[in-house]
Amino acid sequence: MSDRRRRNEIEIIYAILQGCKEGNKKTRLMYLAELNYPVFMKYIYKMEKMGLVRQEGEKYVITEKGKKVLELLDKYKEIYKRLSEIEKNLKDIIQI
């Protein structure tokens, strides 16, 4: 992970929400989100308090609110991707 840039909070929440769609245990979610235990626990606790995920037995699952947030984040990522492509094209055209 040392070659990756530092992720922001939204990117980490997105990764955890993606993992909770199917319902997964802590260890699997930590692996999917590429987080260590203390950092993962900080986020999962915060996300439970926000109502984005809930624990069912040993698994964490996404809530309806979490699904709405995930849907908005998917839209955001798509828009960001398109804007990045436009920016690259502009730079190529004006050569900066």
Buried (B, 14 or more C-beta within 10 A) or exposed (E): EEEEEEBEEEBBBBBBBBBBEEBBBBEBBBEBBEBEEEEBEEBBEBBBEEEBBBEEEEBBBBBEEBBEBBEEBEEEEEEEEEEEEEEEEEEEEEEE
